[in-house]
Amino acid sequence: MPADPSDVDPADYPRKVLFVAGAGRSGTSTMAGLMQIMGLHVPQPEVVADETNPKGFGEPAWVVEHHDRLLKEAGVQVSDARPEAWFETGRVSTREPERIRTAEWLDGHFAVNPELVVKDPRLSWFLSLWRVAAVRTGATPVFATMLRPPAEVVGSKQNYYQNRLGSAHLAASWLNMLLHTERATRESVVDGGRVFVRYADLLDDWTRVVMHAGERLGLEHVMHAKSEAIRNGHRFVDPSLRRMNQTLEDLALPPRLHELTAETWEELNKLAEPDGDTPAVHEALDQLREGYVELYEEAAAISRSSVVAAEQRVRKQLKGGGGSRPAPAAPADPADRIPHGVRAAIPAPVRRGLRKAMGRSR
């Protein structure tokens, strides 16, 4: 007679890693937090909660530092709108030392719990690296990609991060992130190893959404969640978290970018429907991704003069102003080498902390 699944020791569950992907400010923290409450393990230590995410990020600090270093080496920004940025992070992800380092870190945390959850807004850039790491540790990688209307994502980033890059850039980076995240996780469709979750659905009825994801992805802790975990989940989810209500029209995007963003959102929504992860949707998303690449290449070609002018300004500044004027004397204090405009962009509390660390009064 087969054993009752409820009698299985959680320590004997098969190794599995849930990777929570998606654009920042799209509900990834809520999903990771709920999975942690259900019993999955977020490798410690975690990134400390702050005013932008008071209930916590659900992010392993090591993962954030790891990704920051790799992005710097690749020359890629977190919200990078360049299609070619995926080539740069892909190149870094194939380095054997990085694969070994990532797998060793992951393997060490299975001693705590056989089911882990890894989340970071930078994660999508390195999904191939993490997939290899999981397989090398004998774990099954599964993926949950969060979906939130792009206008809400843009508005949330502008509100909480004081982002000055503009709506068009943020919408383009959302497109770039989601279109390539979908493609990077597509090979998991065959074995049911990926789900797409609308943030609004998670806030409206988190138990239904999380239980569906748990069954779809084979997450034992979710499928055997205790009543106390369910109660804690209810206390954790705050429906008022969805504070953004602006629409795509409010962003005043260039027409073609608006069109691509709207169509991509429509197709991604289909993936969140039961049996919606179909070849027809994949084909439509492939065409949209190609359309975005074409749009970006056109924009880059048109704006080439602006890029050249910016490069010239930087070179001139590095040379001390250029021309026949003598270069100004080097400041005695390293902090004074930072242009005033850059210093002014640093939040006041951070500036005060830096001055204190350097023993300066002002």
C-alpha positions, 0 to 999 in steps of 0.5 A: 500500500503506498505511503500517505504523502502527509507522512513523508518527512519534508527533509525527504522531499526531492530537491527543487529550486523555485526561481521567481522572475519578472520585472522589479515592482511586479509582485516578485517579493509577494510571491517569494514571501508567500512561498517562504511562508508555505515552507520553502526556504529563502537562503539566508541572510536576506536583504533587509526590508525598507520603506520601499518594501516594508514586508521584506524582499524575500531575496538572498543577500548573496544572490543580489551581490552575485548578480550585481557583480556579474552585471557590472562585469557584463556592462549591463544595467538592472533595467537595461533596454538593450536587446544585446544586453542579453548576449553580454549576460549570457556570455558571463553566464557560460563561464565555468568558474561562475557556474561552479561558484553558483552551484556550490552556493546553491548546494550548501542550502539544501542542507536546510531545506530541499525546496528553495526559492530564489528571487531577485529583480536581476535574476532574469539576466542569469536564468541559464546560469541558475538552471545549470547550477540547479541541475548540477546539484541534483535539483529540478529548476522551476520558474514563476514569472510575475505579471503586472501591467507595464504602466503600473510597473513604470509608475511604481518604479518612478514613485519608489525609486525616484527614477529619472530615466523616463517612461519610455525607457522604463517601458522599453526595459519592461518589454526587453525583460519580459520578452526575453524572460519568457523565451529563457524559460520556455524549455520548461513548458514540456515538463510543466516547470513554469507558471505565469502569475498575475500580480492582481490575481495574487492579491485578489485570491492568493490561496488559489494562485499559490496552490495552483502554482504549487501543484503545477510546479510540484512544490511539496511544501505548498501542496502539504501546507499546514493551516497555520501557514495559510493563516500566516499567508492571509496576514502577509498579503495586503490587497492595498499593495496595488497602489498604482492605477495609471494606464498605458495611455498615461505614459505618453509613449512613442506610438510604436513602443506603445503598440508593442507594449500593449500587444506584449501585455495581451499575449503574456496574459494568455500564459497565465490562463489555464492551458494558455502556454501554447505554441501559438502564443510563443510564436506571437511573442517571438514576433513581438520580440523581433519587432522590439529589436527592430524598433530599438535598432532604429532608435539607436541609429537615429540617436547616434549623434546624441551618443557621440556627443555624450561620449565627447563630453565625458572625454572632455571632462576626464581631460580636465576641460580640454582646450588651452586652459590649464587643468584645475588642480586636483582636489585634496579630498577625493569626494570633491572630485565627484561633479556637483551634479552627481553629488546632488543626485545622491540622497541626503542621508547617504551623503551624510553617511559618506561624509561621516565615514570620511571624517568630513563635517560637510 
